[in-house]
Amino acid sequence: MANADIAGLVTIGGGRKMYMECRGTGSPVVVLVAGLKGSTEDWKSTKRSEPTVFSGVSKVTRVCAYDRPGTPVGEKPSRSDPVPQPTTAADAVADLHALLNVSGEAGPYVLVGHSYGGLVVRLYASTYPKEVSGLVLVDALAEGLRDAETPEQWSIQRRLMEGEIRESLLLYPALERIDPDHSFDQIRAASGLRSLPLIVLSADRAWGPQLPSMIAAGLLPADVPPDFGYVTDAAQKKAQKRLAELVPQAKHISNTNSGHDIHKEQPQLVINAIREVMKAVRRGSRAP
């Protein structure tokens, strides 16, 4: 089973099923973890004519992606069974652990997390250190973002992260939402990362100039201050720097020529980072 291409529902226990896709052969197995409200499809689309991250990685090793509950696919609801929302990073870790356990995919894994998915893979690596051989963080959400802001700024940042979803929740009440504060507390309470190959990719396209038009288009709440993107930019820069200090010899790539969705805007850059971590794992090195 582990070497055949799969795409479908996997029973994880508790009467629940989750959607998973795996393709390719080789070791280590790479597991892609999408950002908030992101499904498997998030890794199979690109804004360029290059191969997607999913297809590019599948050419060099086994790669898997999956749908967390409440992550829609286009206009359709999530392919994974719904759960009460909001959830936390620990909930996502428990689900991924159950999914990998029953899927037949052999670890230890290289985990790749975008945005909120970055928080999930860090907590997974801290919770199950023997199951993770390497990490790639793609403009990952981190507790350093909250630390770099005042309580007043953080309350605005939380609404910015969630976006304007009132209408979406009316149409799809099971839509994925998260409790970032609880999730940050969970990662603070967890053990630190063991020394392993880690590459941090950070967006370098500023939010500041983009925010007013996003608010005007109704993509963000109307009461978000139009200059708040500059607050986010400054805080995120500090948070990303701290991520690159999580383990000795981590590599930080901050010159990405990309906004937040690096895996779609610069997919080859993400593929290259994954391959670099894979090679380090294969040669037994802790440095990518």
Secondary structure, DSSP 8 states (H G I E B T S, - for coil): -TTS-EEEEEEEETTEEEEEEEE---SS-EEEE--TT--GGGGS--SSSS--HHHHHHTTS-EEEE--TT--BTTB--SS----SSB-HHHHHHHHHHHHHHH---SSEEEEEETHHHHHHHHHHHHSGGGEEEEEEES---HHHHHTS-HHHHHHHHHHHH-S-HHHHHH-TT---B-HHHHHHHHHHS----S--EEEE---S-STTTHHHHHHTTSS-TTS-TTHHHHHHHHHHHHHHHHTTSSTT-EEE------S-HHHHSHHHHHHHHHHHHHHHHTT-S--
